[in-house]
């Protein structure tokens, strides 16, 4: 309704993104209504926070289902649509924007399920970015920090992301600040593929996940004592979660 009030065109679909057939109906709805599919933005998510020793199987399954499976199912059916278009000789210039998080990049205490699902989305993004360009599709991910129902319910974060009382002050955590990045990554001329961009207010970050920070080479099997000596001096604790 809000989109239509602003002069846009929109159609609703009430299927679950983590439903295999529901995701297919979602893609079919878009194609049938608009005649084509150019952009897929995966953004569904829930939270069931808890430290590992308190997290239940249901907590784990629900979060991984909505976030990770809820990204893969629409991606699968959209990719099949684009492959069919490409094989039929119809030019495809499509884009996928997945939604990860700083929790997926760095891990967040009390969010094992959420962090693991968001990290899985990053891996899924990299795989899709290698597989889908042959069909004319780019795939990137964002790691936003903004004021949403999820972040407002996060202990220690809710106070930090409140809207400023001064309406003239820039609202750093207004979710509208994320929209331009999503829109740019979706444009046909955008060159990026397989990248992750953090965004919060006016701060844009090019995030790089797991990389090879050190490399030690031996032309034989390592011995335990050799490993102990060689690995001495490497970090022994996880890095702190970046703030700000």
ChimeraX commands (.cxc) that place a marker at each C-alpha (Angstrom):
marker #1 position 0.00,0.00,0.00 radius 0.5
marker #1 position 2.81,2.43,0.89 radius 0.5
marker #1 position 4.49,1.78,-2.46 radius 0.5
marker #1 position 1.27,2.45,-4.34 radius 0.5
marker #1 position 0.67,5.64,-2.39 radius 0.5
marker #1 position 4.07,6.86,-3.59 radius 0.5
marker #1 position 3.16,6.13,-7.18 radius 0.5
marker #1 position 4.84,2.75,-7.53 radius 0.5
marker #1 position 3.42,-0.60,-8.50 radius 0.5
marker #1 position 3.39,-3.51,-6.07 radius 0.5
marker #1 position 1.83,-6.91,-5.59 radius 0.5
marker #1 position 1.68,-8.84,-2.32 radius 0.5
marker #1 position 2.57,-12.47,-1.73 radius 0.5
marker #1 position 1.93,-14.12,1.64 radius 0.5
marker #1 position 4.02,-17.27,1.15 radius 0.5
marker #1 position 6.92,-18.09,3.47 radius 0.5
marker #1 position 10.35,-17.53,1.93 radius 0.5
marker #1 position 11.60,-20.65,3.72 radius 0.5
marker #1 position 8.94,-22.79,2.01 radius 0.5
marker #1 position 10.28,-24.53,-1.12 radius 0.5
marker #1 position 7.01,-24.27,-3.03 radius 0.5
marker #1 position 6.13,-20.95,-1.40 radius 0.5
marker #1 position 9.36,-19.43,-2.72 radius 0.5
marker #1 position 8.54,-20.72,-6.19 radius 0.5
marker #1 position 5.10,-19.09,-6.00 radius 0.5
marker #1 position 6.78,-15.88,-4.85 radius 0.5
marker #1 position 9.00,-15.77,-7.94 radius 0.5
marker #1 position 6.11,-16.81,-10.19 radius 0.5
marker #1 position 3.96,-14.01,-8.76 radius 0.5
marker #1 position 6.58,-11.41,-9.63 radius 0.5
marker #1 position 7.08,-12.73,-13.16 radius 0.5
marker #1 position 3.36,-13.07,-13.86 radius 0.5
marker #1 position 2.53,-9.60,-12.52 radius 0.5
marker #1 position 5.45,-7.60,-13.90 radius 0.5
marker #1 position 6.36,-9.72,-16.91 radius 0.5
marker #1 position 9.98,-10.12,-15.83 radius 0.5
marker #1 position 12.24,-10.47,-12.80 radius 0.5
marker #1 position 15.31,-8.26,-12.59 radius 0.5
marker #1 position 16.16,-7.99,-8.89 radius 0.5
marker #1 position 15.87,-10.27,-5.87 radius 0.5
marker #1 position 16.42,-8.75,-2.43 radius 0.5
marker #1 position 16.56,-11.33,0.36 radius 0.5
marker #1 position 15.90,-9.65,3.68 radius 0.5
marker #1 position 13.68,-11.88,5.84 radius 0.5
marker #1 position 14.86,-12.52,9.38 radius 0.5
marker #1 position 13.96,-13.29,12.99 radius 0.5
marker #1 position 15.91,-13.54,16.25 radius 0.5
marker #1 position 15.85,-16.10,19.04 radius 0.5
marker #1 position 18.85,-14.97,21.07 radius 0.5
marker #1 position 20.52,-17.01,23.77 radius 0.5
marker #1 position 23.95,-18.25,24.80 radius 0.5
marker #1 position 24.88,-21.67,23.42 radius 0.5
marker #1 position 24.11,-23.55,26.64 radius 0.5
marker #1 position 20.58,-22.09,26.72 radius 0.5
marker #1 position 19.71,-22.22,23.02 radius 0.5
marker #1 position 17.09,-24.83,22.23 radius 0.5
marker #1 position 16.83,-26.94,19.10 radius 0.5
marker #1 position 13.69,-25.00,18.17 radius 0.5
marker #1 position 15.54,-21.68,18.61 radius 0.5
marker #1 position 18.28,-22.92,16.30 radius 0.5
marker #1 position 16.00,-24.41,13.67 radius 0.5
marker #1 position 13.68,-21.40,13.45 radius 0.5
marker #1 position 16.46,-18.86,12.95 radius 0.5
marker #1 position 18.43,-20.95,10.44 radius 0.5
marker #1 position 15.19,-21.76,8.61 radius 0.5
marker #1 position 14.07,-18.15,8.14 radius 0.5
marker #1 position 17.48,-16.62,7.49 radius 0.5
marker #1 position 19.49,-19.22,5.59 radius 0.5
marker #1 position 16.84,-21.40,3.97 radius 0.5
marker #1 position 14.75,-18.25,3.50 radius 0.5
marker #1 position 17.58,-16.84,1.38 radius 0.5
marker #1 position 18.27,-20.03,-0.56 radius 0.5
marker #1 position 14.71,-20.92,-1.59 radius 0.5
marker #1 position 13.91,-17.65,-3.42 radius 0.5
marker #1 position 17.44,-17.60,-4.85 radius 0.5
marker #1 position 17.00,-21.12,-6.22 radius 0.5
marker #1 position 13.76,-20.36,-8.04 radius 0.5
marker #1 position 14.92,-16.97,-9.27 radius 0.5
marker #1 position 18.12,-18.55,-10.59 radius 0.5
marker #1 position 16.11,-21.22,-12.43 radius 0.5
marker #1 position 13.99,-18.49,-14.02 radius 0.5
marker #1 position 17.07,-16.57,-15.16 radius 0.5
marker #1 position 18.68,-19.73,-16.51 radius 0.5
marker #1 position 15.59,-20.47,-18.58 radius 0.5
marker #1 position 15.61,-16.91,-19.89 radius 0.5
marker #1 position 19.29,-17.11,-20.77 radius 0.5
marker #1 position 18.94,-20.47,-22.54 radius 0.5
marker #1 position 16.01,-19.08,-24.52 radius 0.5
marker #1 position 18.27,-16.34,-25.84 radius 0.5
marker #1 position 16.63,-13.60,-23.79 radius 0.5
marker #1 position 19.27,-11.16,-22.44 radius 0.5
marker #1 position 19.46,-11.19,-18.64 radius 0.5
marker #1 position 20.93,-8.40,-16.52 radius 0.5
marker #1 position 19.76,-9.34,-13.04 radius 0.5
marker #1 position 20.98,-8.74,-9.51 radius 0.5
marker #1 position 20.60,-10.40,-6.12 radius 0.5
marker #1 position 21.16,-8.55,-2.85 radius 0.5
marker #1 position 21.40,-10.76,0.23 radius 0.5
marker #1 position 21.25,-9.47,3.79 radius 0.5
marker #1 position 23.92,-10.62,6.21 radius 0.5
marker #1 position 25.15,-8.85,9.34 radius 0.5
marker #1 position 28.20,-7.90,11.35 radius 0.5
marker #1 position 27.23,-10.92,13.45 radius 0.5
marker #1 position 27.83,-13.12,10.43 radius 0.5
marker #1 position 31.19,-11.52,9.73 radius 0.5
marker #1 position 32.56,-11.39,13.26 radius 0.5
marker #1 position 30.28,-13.49,15.47 radius 0.5
marker #1 position 28.11,-12.05,18.22 radius 0.5
marker #1 position 27.91,-13.50,21.74 radius 0.5
marker #1 position 24.42,-14.70,22.59 radius 0.5
marker #1 position 23.55,-15.14,18.92 radius 0.5
marker #1 position 25.02,-18.48,17.85 radius 0.5
marker #1 position 22.02,-19.29,15.66 radius 0.5
marker #1 position 21.78,-15.81,14.15 radius 0.5
marker #1 position 25.53,-15.44,13.58 radius 0.5
marker #1 position 25.82,-18.90,12.00 radius 0.5
marker #1 position 22.87,-18.24,9.69 radius 0.5
marker #1 position 24.23,-14.84,8.66 radius 0.5
marker #1 position 27.68,-16.35,8.03 radius 0.5
marker #1 position 25.99,-19.01,5.92 radius 0.5
marker #1 position 24.36,-16.26,3.87 radius 0.5
marker #1 position 27.81,-14.84,3.13 radius 0.5
marker #1 position 29.04,-18.24,1.92 radius 0.5
marker #1 position 25.88,-18.66,-0.14 radius 0.5
marker #1 position 26.50,-15.25,-1.69 radius 0.5
marker #1 position 30.03,-16.23,-2.73 radius 0.5
marker #1 position 28.87,-19.49,-4.29 radius 0.5
marker #1 position 26.02,-17.80,-6.17 radius 0.5
marker #1 position 28.38,-15.06,-7.35 radius 0.5
marker #1 position 30.55,-17.74,-8.97 radius 0.5
marker #1 position 27.71,-19.79,-10.45 radius 0.5
marker #1 position 25.22,-17.26,-11.77 radius 0.5
marker #1 position 27.17,-14.74,-13.91 radius 0.5
marker #1 position 26.92,-17.23,-16.79 radius 0.5
marker #1 position 23.21,-16.40,-16.80 radius 0.5
marker #1 position 23.73,-12.65,-16.49 radius 0.5
marker #1 position 23.24,-12.44,-12.72 radius 0.5
marker #1 position 25.35,-10.63,-10.11 radius 0.5
marker #1 position 25.09,-11.50,-6.41 radius 0.5
marker #1 position 26.23,-9.32,-3.51 radius 0.5
marker #1 position 25.47,-9.00,0.20 radius 0.5
marker #1 position 24.99,-6.16,2.63 radius 0.5
marker #1 position 25.67,-6.07,6.36 radius 0.5
marker #1 position 23.50,-3.19,7.59 radius 0.5
marker #1 position 23.09,-1.67,11.02 radius 0.5
marker #1 position 19.84,0.24,11.37 radius 0.5
marker #1 position 16.85,0.65,13.64 radius 0.5
marker #1 position 14.47,-2.25,13.06 radius 0.5
marker #1 position 12.24,-4.44,15.19 radius 0.5
marker #1 position 15.14,-6.88,15.51 radius 0.5
marker #1 position 17.80,-4.39,16.56 radius 0.5
marker #1 position 15.43,-2.51,18.87 radius 0.5
marker #1 position 14.99,-5.77,20.79 radius 0.5
marker #1 position 18.73,-6.40,21.09 radius 0.5
marker #1 position 20.06,-5.81,24.63 radius 0.5
marker #1 position 22.77,-3.17,24.70 radius 0.5
marker #1 position 21.88,-1.93,21.24 radius 0.5
marker #1 position 18.36,-0.59,21.62 radius 0.5
marker #1 position 19.43,2.59,23.45 radius 0.5
marker #1 position 22.27,3.27,21.04 radius 0.5
marker #1 position 20.09,3.26,17.93 radius 0.5
marker #1 position 17.25,5.48,19.16 radius 0.5
marker #1 position 16.14,8.27,16.86 radius 0.5
marker #1 position 17.55,11.68,17.82 radius 0.5
marker #1 position 15.15,13.98,19.63 radius 0.5
marker #1 position 16.32,16.84,17.42 radius 0.5
marker #1 position 14.50,16.31,14.13 radius 0.5
marker #1 position 17.11,18.42,12.33 radius 0.5
marker #1 position 19.90,16.03,13.36 radius 0.5
marker #1 position 20.93,13.26,10.96 radius 0.5
marker #1 position 19.34,10.01,12.07 radius 0.5
marker #1 position 22.27,7.61,11.77 radius 0.5
marker #1 position 20.18,4.50,12.31 radius 0.5
marker #1 position 17.23,5.33,10.09 radius 0.5
marker #1 position 16.74,2.18,7.97 radius 0.5
marker #1 position 16.17,4.45,4.96 radius 0.5
marker #1 position 19.93,5.07,5.00 radius 0.5
marker #1 position 20.43,1.49,3.79 radius 0.5
marker #1 position 18.11,1.79,0.79 radius 0.5
marker #1 position 20.49,3.66,-1.57 radius 0.5
marker #1 position 23.09,0.90,-1.27 radius 0.5
marker #1 position 20.53,-1.79,-2.05 radius 0.5
marker #1 position 19.26,0.25,-4.99 radius 0.5
marker #1 position 22.78,0.79,-6.36 radius 0.5
marker #1 position 23.73,-2.88,-6.10 radius 0.5
marker #1 position 20.53,-3.66,-8.00 radius 0.5
marker #1 position 21.23,-1.31,-10.91 radius 0.5
marker #1 position 22.16,-2.82,-14.25 radius 0.5
marker #1 position 25.41,-0.84,-14.54 radius 0.5
marker #1 position 26.73,-1.78,-11.07 radius 0.5
marker #1 position 29.96,-3.80,-11.58 radius 0.5
marker #1 position 30.19,-5.54,-8.20 radius 0.5
marker #1 position 29.77,-9.28,-7.79 radius 0.5
marker #1 position 30.49,-11.48,-4.77 radius 0.5
marker #1 position 31.13,-8.52,-2.48 radius 0.5
marker #1 position 29.93,-7.62,1.01 radius 0.5
marker #1 position 29.24,-4.03,2.00 radius 0.5
marker #1 position 28.53,-2.81,5.51 radius 0.5
marker #1 position 26.31,0.23,5.81 radius 0.5
marker #1 position 25.22,2.31,8.79 radius 0.5
marker #1 position 24.12,5.91,8.47 radius 0.5
marker #1 position 26.73,7.66,6.36 radius 0.5
marker #1 position 29.34,4.96,6.93 radius 0.5
marker #1 position 30.02,2.56,4.05 radius 0.5
marker #1 position 32.39,-0.37,4.56 radius 0.5
marker #1 position 33.79,-2.93,2.14 radius 0.5
marker #1 position 33.81,-6.03,4.31 radius 0.5
marker #1 position 36.11,-8.97,3.70 radius 0.5
marker #1 position 35.39,-12.16,5.61 radius 0.5
marker #1 position 37.69,-15.12,6.03 radius 0.5
marker #1 position 41.02,-14.46,4.38 radius 0.5
marker #1 position 44.47,-16.08,4.60 radius 0.5
marker #1 position 46.27,-13.81,7.04 radius 0.5
marker #1 position 49.42,-15.95,7.39 radius 0.5
marker #1 position 50.84,-18.80,5.34 radius 0.5
marker #1 position 53.53,-21.29,6.39 radius 0.5
marker #1 position 54.78,-23.84,3.88 radius 0.5
marker #1 position 56.59,-27.13,4.48 radius 0.5
marker #1 position 57.19,-29.79,1.84 radius 0.5
marker #1 position 56.24,-32.58,4.22 radius 0.5
marker #1 position 53.76,-33.48,6.98 radius 0.5
marker #1 position 53.90,-31.20,10.00 radius 0.5
marker #1 position 54.96,-32.51,13.39 radius 0.5
marker #1 position 53.17,-31.27,16.51 radius 0.5
marker #1 position 56.31,-29.65,17.91 radius 0.5
marker #1 position 56.94,-27.89,14.60 radius 0.5
marker #1 position 53.40,-26.55,14.56 radius 0.5
marker #1 position 53.74,-25.28,18.11 radius 0.5
marker #1 position 56.93,-23.41,17.23 radius 0.5
marker #1 position 55.65,-22.12,13.89 radius 0.5
marker #1 position 52.27,-20.93,15.20 radius 0.5
marker #1 position 53.78,-19.16,18.19 radius 0.5
marker #1 position 52.88,-15.49,18.05 radius 0.5
marker #1 position 49.61,-15.94,16.16 radius 0.5
marker #1 position 46.45,-14.59,17.84 radius 0.5
marker #1 position 45.08,-17.01,20.39 radius 0.5
marker #1 position 41.72,-15.30,21.09 radius 0.5
marker #1 position 38.87,-14.34,18.74 radius 0.5
marker #1 position 38.95,-10.73,17.53 radius 0.5
marker #1 position 36.71,-8.24,19.33 radius 0.5
marker #1 position 33.38,-7.40,17.75 radius 0.5
marker #1 position 33.86,-4.03,16.00 radius 0.5
marker #1 position 31.81,-1.21,17.48 radius 0.5
marker #1 position 30.85,1.91,15.55 radius 0.5
marker link #1:1,2 radius 0.2
marker link #1:2,3 radius 0.2
marker link #1:3,4 radius 0.2
marker link #1:4,5 radius 0.2
marker link #1:5,6 radius 0.2
marker link #1:6,7 radius 0.2
marker link #1:7,8 radius 0.2
marker link #1:8,9 radius 0.2
marker link #1:9,10 radius 0.2
marker link #1:10,11 radius 0.2
marker link #1:11,12 radius 0.2
marker link #1:12,13 radius 0.2
marker link #1:13,14 radius 0.2
marker link #1:14,15 radius 0.2
marker link #1:15,16 radius 0.2
marker link #1:16,17 radius 0.2
marker link #1:17,18 radius 0.2
marker link #1:18,19 radius 0.2
marker link #1:19,20 radius 0.2
marker link #1:20,21 radius 0.2
marker link #1:21,22 radius 0.2
marker link #1:22,23 radius 0.2
marker link #1:23,24 radius 0.2
marker link #1:24,25 radius 0.2
marker link #1:25,26 radius 0.2
marker link #1:26,27 radius 0.2
marker link #1:27,28 radius 0.2
marker link #1:28,29 radius 0.2
marker link #1:29,30 radius 0.2
marker link #1:30,31 radius 0.2
marker link #1:31,32 radius 0.2
marker link #1:32,33 radius 0.2
marker link #1:33,34 radius 0.2
marker link #1:34,35 radius 0.2
marker link #1:35,36 radius 0.2
marker link #1:36,37 radius 0.2
marker link #1:37,38 radius 0.2
marker link #1:38,39 radius 0.2
marker link #1:39,40 radius 0.2
marker link #1:40,41 radius 0.2
marker link #1:41,42 radius 0.2
marker link #1:42,43 radius 0.2
marker link #1:43,44 radius 0.2
marker link #1:44,45 radius 0.2
marker link #1:45,46 radius 0.2
marker link #1:46,47 radius 0.2
marker link #1:47,48 radius 0.2
marker link #1:48,49 radius 0.2
marker link #1:49,50 radius 0.2
marker link #1:50,51 radius 0.2
marker link #1:51,52 radius 0.2
marker link #1:52,53 radius 0.2
marker link #1:53,54 radius 0.2
marker link #1:54,55 radius 0.2
marker link #1:55,56 radius 0.2
marker link #1:56,57 radius 0.2
marker link #1:57,58 radius 0.2
marker link #1:58,59 radius 0.2
marker link #1:59,60 radius 0.2
marker link #1:60,61 radius 0.2
marker link #1:61,62 radius 0.2
marker link #1:62,63 radius 0.2
marker link #1:63,64 radius 0.2
marker link #1:64,65 radius 0.2
marker link #1:65,66 radius 0.2
marker link #1:66,67 radius 0.2
marker link #1:67,68 radius 0.2
marker link #1:68,69 radius 0.2
marker link #1:69,70 radius 0.2
marker link #1:70,71 radius 0.2
marker link #1:71,72 radius 0.2
marker link #1:72,73 radius 0.2
marker link #1:73,74 radius 0.2
marker link #1:74,75 radius 0.2
marker link #1:75,76 radius 0.2
marker link #1:76,77 radius 0.2
marker link #1:77,78 radius 0.2
marker link #1:78,79 radius 0.2
marker link #1:79,80 radius 0.2
marker link #1:80,81 radius 0.2
marker link #1:81,82 radius 0.2
marker link #1:82,83 radius 0.2
marker link #1:83,84 radius 0.2
marker link #1:84,85 radius 0.2
marker link #1:85,86 radius 0.2
marker link #1:86,87 radius 0.2
marker link #1:87,88 radius 0.2
marker link #1:88,89 radius 0.2
marker link #1:89,90 radius 0.2
marker link #1:90,91 radius 0.2
marker link #1:91,92 radius 0.2
marker link #1:92,93 radius 0.2
marker link #1:93,94 radius 0.2
marker link #1:94,95 radius 0.2
marker link #1:95,96 radius 0.2
marker link #1:96,97 radius 0.2
marker link #1:97,98 radius 0.2
marker link #1:98,99 radius 0.2
marker link #1:99,100 radius 0.2
marker link #1:100,101 radius 0.2
marker link #1:101,102 radius 0.2
marker link #1:102,103 radius 0.2
marker link #1:103,104 radius 0.2
marker link #1:104,105 radius 0.2
marker link #1:105,106 radius 0.2
marker link #1:106,107 radius 0.2
marker link #1:107,108 radius 0.2
marker link #1:108,109 radius 0.2
marker link #1:109,110 radius 0.2
marker link #1:110,111 radius 0.2
marker link #1:111,112 radius 0.2
marker link #1:112,113 radius 0.2
marker link #1:113,114 radius 0.2
marker link #1:114,115 radius 0.2
marker link #1:115,116 radius 0.2
marker link #1:116,117 radius 0.2
marker link #1:117,118 radius 0.2
marker link #1:118,119 radius 0.2
marker link #1:119,120 radius 0.2
marker link #1:120,121 radius 0.2
marker link #1:121,122 radius 0.2
marker link #1:122,123 radius 0.2
marker link #1:123,124 radius 0.2
marker link #1:124,125 radius 0.2
marker link #1:125,126 radius 0.2
marker link #1:126,127 radius 0.2
marker link #1:127,128 radius 0.2
marker link #1:128,129 radius 0.2
marker link #1:129,130 radius 0.2
marker link #1:130,131 radius 0.2
marker link #1:131,132 radius 0.2
marker link #1:132,133 radius 0.2
marker link #1:133,134 radius 0.2
marker link #1:134,135 radius 0.2
marker link #1:135,136 radius 0.2
marker link #1:136,137 radius 0.2
marker link #1:137,138 radius 0.2
marker link #1:138,139 radius 0.2
marker link #1:139,140 radius 0.2
marker link #1:140,141 radius 0.2
marker link #1:141,142 radius 0.2
marker link #1:142,143 radius 0.2
marker link #1:143,144 radius 0.2
marker link #1:144,145 radius 0.2
marker link #1:145,146 radius 0.2
marker link #1:146,147 radius 0.2
marker link #1:147,148 radius 0.2
marker link #1:148,149 radius 0.2
marker link #1:149,150 radius 0.2
marker link #1:150,151 radius 0.2
marker link #1:151,152 radius 0.2
marker link #1:152,153 radius 0.2
marker link #1:153,154 radius 0.2
marker link #1:154,155 radius 0.2
marker link #1:155,156 radius 0.2
marker link #1:156,157 radius 0.2
marker link #1:157,158 radius 0.2
marker link #1:158,159 radius 0.2
marker link #1:159,160 radius 0.2
marker link #1:160,161 radius 0.2
marker link #1:161,162 radius 0.2
marker link #1:162,163 radius 0.2
marker link #1:163,164 radius 0.2
marker link #1:164,165 radius 0.2
marker link #1:165,166 radius 0.2
marker link #1:166,167 radius 0.2
marker link #1:167,168 radius 0.2
marker link #1:168,169 radius 0.2
marker link #1:169,170 radius 0.2
marker link #1:170,171 radius 0.2
marker link #1:171,172 radius 0.2
marker link #1:172,173 radius 0.2
marker link #1:173,174 radius 0.2
marker link #1:174,175 radius 0.2
marker link #1:175,176 radius 0.2
marker link #1:176,177 radius 0.2
marker link #1:177,178 radius 0.2
marker link #1:178,179 radius 0.2
marker link #1:179,180 radius 0.2
marker link #1:180,181 radius 0.2
marker link #1:181,182 radius 0.2
marker link #1:182,183 radius 0.2
marker link #1:183,184 radius 0.2
marker link #1:184,185 radius 0.2
marker link #1:185,186 radius 0.2
marker link #1:186,187 radius 0.2
marker link #1:187,188 radius 0.2
marker link #1:188,189 radius 0.2
marker link #1:189,190 radius 0.2
marker link #1:190,191 radius 0.2
marker link #1:191,192 radius 0.2
marker link #1:192,193 radius 0.2
marker link #1:193,194 radius 0.2
marker link #1:194,195 radius 0.2
marker link #1:195,196 radius 0.2
marker link #1:196,197 radius 0.2
marker link #1:197,198 radius 0.2
marker link #1:198,199 radius 0.2
marker link #1:199,200 radius 0.2
marker link #1:200,201 radius 0.2
marker link #1:201,202 radius 0.2
marker link #1:202,203 radius 0.2
marker link #1:203,204 radius 0.2
marker link #1:204,205 radius 0.2
marker link #1:205,206 radius 0.2
marker link #1:206,207 radius 0.2
marker link #1:207,208 radius 0.2
marker link #1:208,209 radius 0.2
marker link #1:209,210 radius 0.2
marker link #1:210,211 radius 0.2
marker link #1:211,212 radius 0.2
marker link #1:212,213 radius 0.2
marker link #1:213,214 radius 0.2
marker link #1:214,215 radius 0.2
marker link #1:215,216 radius 0.2
marker link #1:216,217 radius 0.2
marker link #1:217,218 radius 0.2
marker link #1:218,219 radius 0.2
marker link #1:219,220 radius 0.2
marker link #1:220,221 radius 0.2
marker link #1:221,222 radius 0.2
marker link #1:222,223 radius 0.2
marker link #1:223,224 radius 0.2
marker link #1:224,225 radius 0.2
marker link #1:225,226 radius 0.2
marker link #1:226,227 radius 0.2
marker link #1:227,228 radius 0.2
marker link #1:228,229 radius 0.2
marker link #1:229,230 radius 0.2
marker link #1:230,231 radius 0.2
marker link #1:231,232 radius 0.2
marker link #1:232,233 radius 0.2
marker link #1:233,234 radius 0.2
marker link #1:234,235 radius 0.2
marker link #1:235,236 radius 0.2
marker link #1:236,237 radius 0.2
marker link #1:237,238 radius 0.2
marker link #1:238,239 radius 0.2
marker link #1:239,240 radius 0.2
marker link #1:240,241 radius 0.2
marker link #1:241,242 radius 0.2
marker link #1:242,243 radius 0.2
marker link #1:243,244 radius 0.2
view
